Amino acid sequence: MALIFSLATVLNATLLFLIQPLVAKMILPWLGGSPAVWNTSLVFYQACLLAGYAYAHILSSWLGTKVHALLHLGLLGAALLLLPIVLPIDSFRVPSGTPVSLMLWVLTVTIGFPFFVLSAGAPLIQKWFAHCQDDAARDPYFLYSVSNAGSIAGLLAYPLLLEPRLTVSQQNYLWFCGFLTLLGVVSVCVLCFLRPLGRAQVQPIAAQNTNLGALREVTLAQRTRWIVWSFVPSSLLLGVTSYVTTDIVSMPLLWVLPLVAYLLSFVIAFARVSWATSSFLVRLQAFFLLGAAITVFMHATEPSWIILPLHLIAFVLTAIVCHGQLAKDRPDPARLTDFYFWISLGGVLGGAFNALVAPQVFRFVLEYPIAIAAAAFLRPYIGKDAEKTKWQRCLDWTLPPALIIALMMLTLAMKQSQWLPSANERFLLLAASGVICLLFAYRPLRFGIGLTAMTMVSLWYPSPWGETLYMDRSFFGAYRATLDAKAKKHVLFQGTTVHGAQSIVPQSRHKPLTYYHRTGPAGRVLLAAQSKEHAAGNIAIIGLGIGALACHGIPSQKFTFYEIDPLVEKIARNEKLFTYLRDCPPRTEVVIGDARISLARAPEHGYDIFVLDAFSSDVIPTHLLTREAVQLYLNKTAADGILLFHISNRYLDLTPVLDRVANNLKLVAFVQNDFSMSAQEQQEGKSPSRWVVLSRDEEAIAHYVNDSRWQRLNGQLGGDLWTDEFSDAFKLISWR
């Protein structure tokens, strides 16, 4: 009997985690992609999970377990009426107040009800099993471990098995078939529970495991512990995902690793034999947690092969420790749905803090170090340090404040004396305080206050990228404008990706730098567009940055920038930071909104040159490189116009994608890898870049590719044809 309930649990969880990336894939062509999109999605899923757990707990109490089982079976059947999933396309064409509200609305109307019903599956299946006459039913919490194993299977199956082989429509149909299968398996479980197979009892079997304790009321203190122990790992999940994908390695599918680690922590914590709170693991967690905190405070992002595992290991150890304490504190199976509701509430609050609250409260990403410090407070006492004598409690409250005072005094002394460079000062202070904090590690209060002190001190020092002139964040990312005093330029960063730079030397302020240097592919193409024979009057550019490309124009031209993030335009028009839009010759216009939606309203064949420069912290959105997207660009470009794509990327080679699209649409295509630079170009601030140019015919493109560095593409690179229905970035990752 345990087998059929385990099968239902695994299938339910797998479907839950397959539907998330499936719907994201469907939404991508309409809303774009960023870490904030993923964080908002997670908050929606956690909120649905909370609603499902509340429904499972409340209605089971009101209606009785048997009646509720039949009701839930009926709701599963009703959810079939909303499947397969149909995307409300018209919702994207109606102006929305914020991307958050639009995304939440679309998720609600597409998968809200089926996801809600599935969310209630895990606690209900466990509750039914607890009433069955089976030896394993005495402690049904092992099914929670099984459920999370199913979640991991669904999460990994999508990018590794489904996405590379099936179109979105095929994935949608497969998920529908899986839902039908689940309905059949759950029906068998209900039969086992209701009789005659399960010989269900009136009351659940009392827990005989000593860890479960006697049947008793759940106290407010106990519920508070459940919320806190689930809040911090949830917040850390979103924090570490944003941090590693924005600041360390902006690589497709990297978001999967933290989520797999999060689910794995539940599997380990709720397994029948668990070592989640063993003294060895708790000690190990302290070391990695402190290491992750110091790298954040130092803004250390290299080498990525050390920094990335450090943060992932620190996260998974912390999640295991927190969830291990949850598992030890779990109540009698009669309180099972109550337990899962409060766990889910903590998860929702943690996700909402990162995705909804923090972007409104903090101008930069502070929620991640806050969650790290909070995790330090939640560590269990182990060994002799578990003793809570009056003297130990006194030291808990006095030693960390002493550390804070000492660090502040030392920091002030160093700033006044200036006897060490700023970076060395930061390293010395954090190294010294790190050693002291490690001595505090086995006293959670002491350790937490120590990490909080380090967080406060780290905020006093500038970033390693120069003096910070401006910081702010939006739904689409966190931005930092800095002054590079040595190179005499202002630089705009999103994470560790440079979005543009401008010289502060008056005679050089009109010269585009980085990827847009006058000797680079974009500079030469736009210069060629100024000739009388090939004059290009209207130029469209997807991606504003700081507006550097405008300085490759002349007064008779008009540059129209399509930018999804209003904050980017605000930064580009801030004359204390950048002045390209103000000072460059051509007329400029900025259209805010997702490019594919905004372009639908643009006149047909109205642009002579179309430039795609849509970075999002080193990742070019896949929905802007599909066959449908390129066809849209062609529809908006004159018959003799050209398309210019900026595809520079540290981890992906997107050339095969555009090669295949060009071949499919019968276009002429050339690529230039502008990686070699002279000493003068490096001194002027030029960056390596890769560009692809497309055109309908040979004659139209010949004028722009007369440089021998342009290499012709002939459709032989073997790339997949990306469409709105199919794309697979995993194959393009460079593992070098």
N, C-alpha and C positions, 0 to 999 in steps of 0.2 A: 504493500500500500504506500509505503514511503516513496517508492519509485515513481508512481503516477503523480503524487503531489510534487515531487522534485521536478518532474518533467514539466508540469504546469507552471511552476515557479520560474524555471529557466526560460521557457518560451515566453512567458509574460514579460520578464526582464529584458530578454533579447529584443522583443518588438519595441519596448519602450526606448531602447537606445539605438535602434535602427531608424526610428521615425525622426529623431532629432537631426542628424546630418542630411537625411532625405529632404526634409522640408527646407532646411537651410540652403540646399542645392537649388531647390525650386525658387526660393526668394532671391538668391544671389543676383540674377540679371536685373532685378528691379531695385535693390537697396544697396548693393555693393557689399564690401566686407572690411572688417576691422576687428581688433580685439574687443571693442565695445559691443559690436554686434553679437559676438559669442557670449560675452558676459550677460547681456540683456536676455539672450536666449536661455542661458542657464537659470536666470532668475525666474523666467516664465515657467520653465520645467520644474523648478523647485517649488514654485507657488502651486502648480497643478498637483505636485506630489503631496504637498501639505493639504490641499483640498480633498484629495483622494483619501489620505489617512484620516482626516476629520470625518469624512463620510463613513469610512469603515468603522471608526470608533463609535460615533454617535448613533448611527442607525442600527448597528448591532446591539447596542444597549436598549434602544427604544423598541425595536421590532422583534428582538430575539434573533439568535444566530441562524435558526432554520429558515425563518421567513426572509431574513436578509439575504441568505444564500440564493434563494429563488429570485429575489428582486435583482440581485447583482447579475445573475444569469440573464435576466430580461434586459438589463441595461447594456450588457455586452452585445446582445442581439440588436438592440436599438442603434448602437454605434455603427453597425454595418450599413445603416441607411446613409451615413455621411462618408462612406468609403466607396471607391478609392478617393484619395485626396484631390480636391479641386482648388486651385489657387484663385483668390478673388483679384484678378488683374486690375479691375477698375479702381480698387482701393489705392493703388500706387499712382494713379493718374490724378487723384484728388489731392490738392495741397494739404499737408498735415502740419500741425503745430511743431512736432518734434519727431525725429526718426524713432525715438523710443516708443512713443505712443502708436505710431504707425506699425511698427514691428509687433508690438504686443497685440494690437488689434488683429493683424493678419494671422498671427499664431493662434489666437483665440478662435477665430472663425474657421480655420482650416483643420486644426488637430485638437482644439480645446477639449471637446467632449470625449473622443476616443482616448486621448491621453489621460484625462481625468479617470475614466473607468479602468484603464490599465494601471494607473497609479495605486488604486485601491487593491489591486490583485495580490501583492506580496503579503500584507498583513492579514487579509481575509483568508487566503489559502493556508497560511500558518495557523490561523484561529480554527478553521475547519479541521485541520489535521490534529490539532491539540485535543479535539473532542473524539477522535477516532481511537479504536482499541488497537493500538500499536505500541510496541515498546519504545520506539523512537519518539512517540507523541508526548512523552513526559517532558521533553525539552525541545519544543518545535523551533527554537531560535536558530538552530543550525540551518534551517531553510532560508534565513536571512543571508547567511554566507553563500548558500546556493544561488540565491537571487542575484547577489552582486557578481558572482561568477558568470551568470547569464548576461548581466549587463556588460561585463568586459568582453564577452564573446560577441555581442551585438556591436559594441563600439569598434572592435578591431575588424570585424567582418566587413563593415561598410567600406573603409578606405582600401583594404587589402584584397577583398573578394568581389564586392558588388560594384563599387564605383569604376574599377578598371574594365569591367566586362559588360555592364548593363547600362542602358540609357535611363534617364530619370523616369520615363513612363513605364519601363519594364520593372524598375525598382519599386515603383508605386504599386504595380499589379502584384509583384511578389509579396510585398508587405500585406496587401489585402488578403492574399491566400494564407499567409501566416496567421492573420487575425481569425480567419475562418477555422484554421486548425486549432488555435487556442480556444475558441468557443467550444469545440468538440471535447478537448481535453479537460477544460474546466467543468463541462457537463458531467463527465465521468467522476471528477472529484466531488461534485455536489451529490451525486448518487451514492458515492462511498460514505459521505458524511451523513446523509439523510436516512440510510438503510436501503437495502438489507446488507450491503457489502461491508460498510464500516461499523455497523451496530453502534451507532452514535449514542453517547450517554447524555444525560440531562446536564451534568456539570463536567467541565474539563478535568482531566486527570491532574491532581495536585502535583506540583513539582517536587521531585525527590532529590534533585541535585542541591547540595548545601549552598551553592553559590546563588541560587534563586531566592532563597529565603522563604519564610512562611507567607501565606496569603494575607495581605494586609493592605490598608489604604496607602495610596501614593501621596507622599507629603509634598508641600510646596518647595521645600529645600531640595528634595529629590528631583522634582521637575526642573528647577532652576539649574541644577547640575547637568541634567540632560541637554538643556538648551545651550549652555555655555560650551560643553564638550563637543557639541555638533556645530556651533556657531564658528569657532575658530578654524577648524579644518576647512569649512566651506569658504570662509573668507580667504584663507591661505590658498585654496584651489584657484580662485579667480586671480588673486594677487600674483602667485607664481606663474600662472599661465600668461598674464599680461607682461610680466617682467621678462621671462625668458624668450617670448616671441617678439617682443619689441626691442629690448636692450641687448640681448645676448645673441640669439640665432633666429632671424626672421625666415623660418623655413616652413613650407606647407606641411600640414598634419602634425606639427610639433605640439599643438594643443591637445592631441590625443594622449600624450605621455602623462601629464599631470592628472588627467581624468581617470586614466587606467590605474595610476597609483592610488588615487582617492578611493576608487571602488575596491582595489586590492586590499586596502587597509580594513575595510569592512569584512572581507572574506577571511582575513587573518584573525581579526578581533572576535568574530562570532563563530569561528570554527569550534568543533567539539573539544579539541585540545589546542588551547591558545597560549602563546607566550608573549602576547602583545604588551604586557606591563612588566616583563621580566627586568631585573635590575641591569642586566647587560644592555638591553635595548634602550632603556631609559638613559643610561650613561652615554651610550653612543649618540642618542638624540641630542644631548646637550652639546657635544662637540660639533656636530654638523649644523645645528641651529645657530650656534655662535659664529661658525665659519660663514654661513650664508648671510648673517647680519653684517659682518665686517665687510664682505664684498659689496653689499648694497651701500654701506656708508662710504666705502672707498670709490664707488662708481667703477668697480673693477668688472670688465666684461671680457677680458682676454687673459689667458687662452680659453676659448669657449669649451674645449674638450675637458677642462677642469672645472670651470665655473658652472656650466650647465648641469653636470652630474651632482655637483655639490648642492645646488638648490633643489634638485629633484629628490635627492636622498634625504635632505633635511625635511622636505615636505612630507614624504611618505612615512618617515619615522615619526614625525609629529602627529600625522593622521592616525597611525597605528596606536600610538600612546593614548591619544584622546578617545578614539573609538574603543580601545581596549578597556578603558575605565568605564565607558558606557556599557560594554558587555558585562563587566563584573557587577555593575549596579542594576542589571536588568531585573524586572519584577517577575512575579508568578505569571504563567501564561494567561491567566484570567485578566491580567492587566496589559496584555500584549499590544492591543490597538492603541491604548492610552500611551504606552511607551513610544511607539513609532510616531504618533502624532507630535509629541514634544521634540523628538529628534528631528523630524521634518521641519518644525517651526524654527529650530535653531539653524538648520541649513538655509532656510529661506531668508532669515534675518542676516546671516553672514553674507549670502549672495547679494541681497539688496544693499547692504552697507557698501560693498565694492562697486556695484554696477549703478546704483541710483543715488546714494548719499555722498560717497566720497568725491565724485566728479563735481558736485555742487559745493562742497565744503573746502576741498584742497585744490590749490592751483597746480600742484604737481603730484606724482604718484607717491603718496605717503601711507596709503592703506596697507601696503605690503609690509613695510617695517613695523607698523603698528600691530599687525597680526602676528608677526614673528615675536615681538615682545609679549603679546598676550599669551602666546603658546608657552612661553617660559613660565608664566604664572601658573599654568595648568599642569605642570609636571607633578607626578606623584612623589611623595617622600619615599626614600628607599634606605635600607640598611640602618645603621646607627643614626643617620640623619633624620630618620622618621620620628626621633624623640623630639617632643615639643615642650622642652623645659622653659622655665621663665627666662633663664639666661639666653637660651637660643632664640626665643621670640624677641628679646630685647635687641640682640645682634641683628636679627632680620630687619628691624626697623631703623637701626642706627648705622650699620656699615654701608648700605647703598647710598643714603644721603651724604655720608662722608665722601664716598667716591664721586658723587656729583659735584660737591663743593671743590674737591681737589682737582677734578677735570676742568671746571670752569676757571679756577685760579691759574692753573697751568696754561690753559688756552689763552687767557688774557695776557699772561706774561709773555708767551711766545709771540702773540700778535704785536705787542708793543716793542719787543726787542728785535723781532724779525731776524733772528739768528739762524733760522732754517727756512728753506723754501716752503710754501704753503702745503704742497703735496707731501713733503717729508714730515711736516708738523702733524698733518692728519694721520699719516701712517704711524708715527711714534705714539700719538695719543691713543689711537684705536688699538694698537698692538698691546700697549701697557694695560689699558682698561679691559681688553679681551682676556688677558691672562688672569686679571683679578676676577672678572666675571666667571671664568671657568672654575675658579675656586668656590664661587657661590652656587655652582650648578646644582648641587644636591639639596639646596634649600630653595624651593620654588619662588617664594616671596622675594628673597634676596636676589635670585637670578633674574627675575622679571624686572625688578627696579633697576638692577645694573644695566640690562639691555635698554631700558627706557632712557637711562642717563646717556648711554652711548648714542641713542637716536637723537637726543636733544643737542649733544655736542657736535654731531656730524652736520647738523643744519647750519652751523656757524661758518662752515668752510665752503668756498666756491667749488663749482664742478671742475673736473680736469680739462674741460673743453674751453675754458676761458671764463671771464667775468660774465655772470648772468645779467642780461639787460631786461629780459622779459620772460615770464612763464605763465602759461595758462593751459587749459585743457577743454576738450569738448567731447561729444559723443564719439568722435572719430579718432581721437588720440590726444596725447600730451605733447606740447610744443615748448621749445626753449630757444630763445634768441640770445646769442653770446657775442662777446667781443674778443676776437683773437688779436691781442695787442701786438704780438710779434709780426703777424702777417698783415696787420692793419686792415681788418675786415670784420664785418658782422656776418654771423653764420646762423642759419635756422636749422634746428634739429627736431626730428620726431623720433624719440628713442635714441638710437645711435646712428640713424640714417640722416645724412645731410640733405636738406630740401632746397638749399640754395645759399649763396654767399654774395656779399657785395663789398667792394673796397670802400674804405672811408677816406681814402686819398682823393681830393676833389677832381683831379684830372683823370682819375681812373674809375669814377663812380658809374660811368655809363657802359663799362665793359663787363659783359656777363662772364661769370667765373664757373668753376666746377665742370659739370657735364655740358654746360652751354657755352663754353669758351669759343671765341671766334674761329679758331682753327679746328674745332671739333665738327663732327658730321652735321649736327643741327645748325651750327653757325654757318657752315659753307652752303648748305641747302637754302637757308633763308637769305643768305647774301646773293645767291644765284637768282632768287625770286625777285630781286630788285631790278634786274636788267630789263631794258626796253622790250626785247624780244619775248621775254617770258615773265612779264610783270604780273605779280600776284597781289591783287588788291585786298582780298578778304582771306584771313587766316584764322582757323579755329584750333584751339589748343585745349585738350582735356587734361586738367591738372594745372593749378595756378602756381604753386610754390610761392616764390617771392616776386614773380613776374619778370624774371631775368630774360626770357626769350623775347620780350617786347623790345629790348634794345637791339635786336637784329632787324628791326623794321625801319621804315622811312615814313615821313608825314602823310604820304598818299595812301598808306595801307591802314587797315583796321584789324586789330587782333582781338578776337573774342575768346575769352577763357571760360571753360566750363569747370566749376569747382564744387565738390560735394559738401565741403566744410566751410560754413560762414566764418569761423574763426581764422582760417587761413587768409581770407580776404582782409579781415581786420588787421592781421599782422602785416600783410603785404602793403597795406595803405598807411601803416604807422610810420610817419616820416622820420621819427627818431630812430627807427630801425632800418627801413629799406625805402628807397625812392625810385625804383625802376618804373613803377606804374605812373608816377608823377612826372618823371623827367624824360622818359624815352620818347622818341619822335612819333610813333604811330598813335592813332586813336585806339583806346582800349575800352573793353566792356567785360564785366565779370557776371556770368550767369550762375546763380547758386542752385544746386540740386544735383541729383545723380545724372551723369552725362547722357545715358541712354534715354532717360525720360525727358530731359530738357531738349535733346536733339530732335526728338519726335516733333517738336513745335517749330524747329528751325526750317527756313525755306529750302526747297529742293535745289540741289546743285548750286548752292550759294557760296561755297568756299573754294578757293583755288588750292590751298594747302591745308591738310588736316594733320595735326600733330597729337599723338597720344603720349602723355607724360604723367601717368596716373600712379604715382608711388603711394604706398601705404606702409611705411616703415620697412622698405626694401622688398615688399611683395606687390607685384602688379596684379590687380583684381582680375581673376580669370574671366569674369563675365564681359570684360572689355576686349577680349581677344578671341571670342568665338566667331564662327562664320556669320552668324546673324548680326553681330556687332560690326564686323568689317563691312558687311553689306549695307548697314545703316550709314556708316561713314561714307561709303561710295555714293549713296543716294544724296548725300548732302554736299558732295564735292563735284566740281565742274568736270566735264568730259575729259579735259586735258589736265586735270588736277592730280595731285599725288598725296599719298598717305605716308606719314613719317612716324615710326614707332620707336620710343626709347625703351629698351628692354635690358638695361644694365641690371645685374642682379648677382649677389654674392653666392647664391646657392642653386640658382636655376639657369638653364640655357633655354630660352624661349624661342630661339631661332627655328627649330623644327616645327613648332606650332604654326608660326606665320608662314613658313615655307609650304606647309600642307594646305593652309587656308588659301594662300595665293594660288596654288595649283588647282584647288577645287573651284575657285572663282575665275580661273583663267586670267590671272594678273601677272604682270612682270614684277619681279622682286629682286632686291639687292640687299646685302648686309655689309656693315663695316664694323670691325672690331678695333676701336680706336684706343688701343692699350699702350702704345709706345709714345712717349712724350720727351721732348727736348728739355734740357735744364732750364731754359728760359720759360717754357710753358709751365713746368712745375712751379717755378718761382712766381709766375703770374696767377697760380691757383687753379690750373686745369686739372680735372679728374678723368680717369679712364672711363670709357663708356662704350656701349654697343647699341647700334641703331639699325633699323630695317626700313627700307623705303619700298612702297608698292605703287603701281600705276596700272591703268587699263591697257596702255600700249607702249611700245618701245620708243616711239618718237617723243611722247610727252615726258618720259623719264630721262631721256638721254642727256639733257642739259644739266641735270642735277647729279648724275653719277659719272661725270667725266674724270673724276679722281680714280686712279688705279687701285686705291685701297677698298673701293666698293667691289664686293664679290657677288657674282650672280647666283641666285638660288633657282634650282631647277626641279624642285619637288622630290628630290631623291634622299632627303635626310631621314626619312622614315618616321616622322612624327605623326601622332594621332590627329585626326580632324576634330578640333574642339567645336562643339555646338552648345546651344543652351541646354540641350538634352544630355550631353556627354563631355566630360573633360577629366583628365587624370594627370595632376601635377606631380604625383609621386614618381613617375617614370623620368621626369626631367631633373630630379635632384642630383646635384653633383656631390659625390661622397668624398671628394679629395680634400 
